[in-house]
Amino acid sequence: MAQETVVHRIDAEQAAGLPVTTVPDDLAVDGVDEVLKRFLGYDFSGLGQLEGGHPADGSGQDTITVLAGQTAWTVRPSPREVVVEDGASENPRAVIQAAPDPLLRWLWGRAGDDAVRLTGDAAWAGYLRRMLAAATR
């Protein structure tokens, strides 16, 4: 409930044209973990019909690293499933990093690409955003 309340508060602040209140780091890290593991990595039924298709070949070798402050996750996407693991991967296609609050907002589509720092293939950051948009509908 805390994460749902945070996202709805952000929506309300943005809709009212107010500054978005910063989400405390511990709550934001928990939110990043939840959206990656529970929405994206858990029984995502819309994965097969992902708009724009899948650049991942399904081998599990292609990864995206997500860094919220000092906390890292590895996202292993495929057309069949998305596996999310704690920790950073070696040689990811893309690394998306930011402080916990802006990263949480970016993952939920409540902040633009300027809220995060991307290294690697920008198309893979877009791939992650497309998967999250479909998973959080």
Secondary structure as UniProt FT lines:
FT   HELIX           2..15
FT   TURN            16..17
FT   HELIX           25..34
FT   HELIX           35..40
FT   HELIX           45..49
FT   TURN            51..52
FT   STRAND          64..68
FT   TURN            69..70
FT   STRAND          71..77
FT   STRAND          82..86
FT   STRAND          94..98
FT   HELIX           100..107
FT   TURN            108..109
FT   HELIX           113..115
FT   STRAND          117..120
FT   HELIX           122..135
//
